[in-house]
Amino acid sequence: MDLPPGPRSPAIWQTIAWMTRPGAFMRGVHARYGDPATIRTYWTEEPMVLFSSPDAVRAVFRLDPAIAPAGQSWEFLRPFAGAHSILLLDGEEHLRERRLMQGPFHGERMRAFAPMIAELARAELGGWSGRVVALERMRELTLEIILRVVFGARDDGEVAALRGVIDGALDTVRSLPWVLAMAVVRKDLGPRSPWGRFRGAVERFDAALFELLARRRTQPEADGEPGSMLGLLLAQRDEDGHPPDDRHLRDQLVALLVGGHDSSAASLAWAFERLARHPGVVARLREGDPAYLDAVVREVLRARPALTIAPRRLLEPAEIAGHTVPAGTQVAACLWLACRREDLWPAAAEFRPERWLGEAPAPNPMSWIPFGGGVRRCAGAPFAEMEIREVLRVASALTLRPSRAESERARRSMLVLVPHRGAEVLVG
Ligand code: HEM
């Protein structure tokens, strides 16, 4: 069974293009080979078939997890994510874990976190003036939000302790040379080797998290406190009425950290990169219309989706929008292409929030997929949208200019695409 066509260059070159010029790489592959197309990178052991038409995307999201487990595509995260991680589970186990984790993301409970996020955003943006690399600041802010709102850190000491061990674990996987070294040499060759350093960082992270859990079990959140997601997760009960053990809670918190930190920081950085080049949008945001704010959030996520693919590993051949793809292949809904294809979006390259305010024709829901879809759709999407809304509300008071007129291109930082100069803006 033949795979759809794709670049013939060696996997190492495709990996470098995928990492350093991901936008140009995906655009080039689509322009030359169409939809679907097959790429080969060190990202996955198997070739990956990218789909981006709405019908194919829907078919990928509907694949039976028994033949197309998504968890297996994230296997490389296992050393950090842990055995209970929602990211790695499939089928019934995945659905059970999803039910448990989605509790804190519902309605009123989740909205109760908005004032805390707005306050953290005001504290961060209040200090901005002159040249600011928004990506660096957004990494700090979104981590602070996760530590306070999700992990329930109560004071600066707890935040600092957790921040140190998280940076230790994430820094190893954010550097391009280290990631390439880890992809090529897949073994732990001692404490100084890439995998050895990563393992040590994860051990330090786990020790700090277990200490936090021990403290929270002895000093739970009092009624009337703003509370945290950890407080809600500690109150979970499985179908037999059992509370989660520390290992399970640790894996849930890590899934929220891995899912929610870099993705939100990258999306917010892109928001600053776009807003600095569209002063008219900032002026309209300042008027405070909630529908316009929502439109800006949707448009940032469309024009610059932070995650590029939602991959599934095929254990059996599958028929996807008229293409039969053999077993042993990764198939992926290409979020980046779907959100930006010229034939799916009028003036796709333009940043135009107005397209969300009743313009016809309404976009096909399978082409706005920054959060993926199906049973694996981002569990934190409502939280992410709220977080971006709160930060942009505060940001609309700033006067922003780009440090250079031309738009920033995308480069890959671990799983997400970020602006290549880090969304460098001039404030004031
Ligand atoms: C703008 C920010 C975000 C973007 C663009 C994003 C995007 C995504 C995408 C594309 C997926 C995979 C979907 C698939 O495979 O079909 C995903 C999964 C996930 N995300 Fe997000 N995410 C964001 C923020 C968050 C936040 C803030 C949290 C939590 C606090 C979160 C938690 C998760 C979790 C737990 C999963 C795994 C879901 C599962 O496997 O069932 N994400 N996200």
Boltz pocket constraint, residues with backbone or C-beta under 6 A from the ligand:
constraints:
  - pocket:
      binder: B
      contacts: [[A, 70], [A, 86], [A, 87], [A, 94], [A, 98], [A, 150], [A, 255], [A, 256], [A, 257], [A, 259], [A, 260], [A, 261], [A, 263], [A, 264], [A, 267], [A, 305], [A, 306], [A, 307], [A, 309], [A, 310], [A, 311], [A, 335], [A, 369], [A, 370], [A, 371], [A, 372], [A, 373], [A, 374], [A, 375], [A, 376], [A, 377], [A, 378], [A, 379], [A, 380], [A, 381], [A, 383], [A, 384], [A, 385]]
      max_distance: 6.0
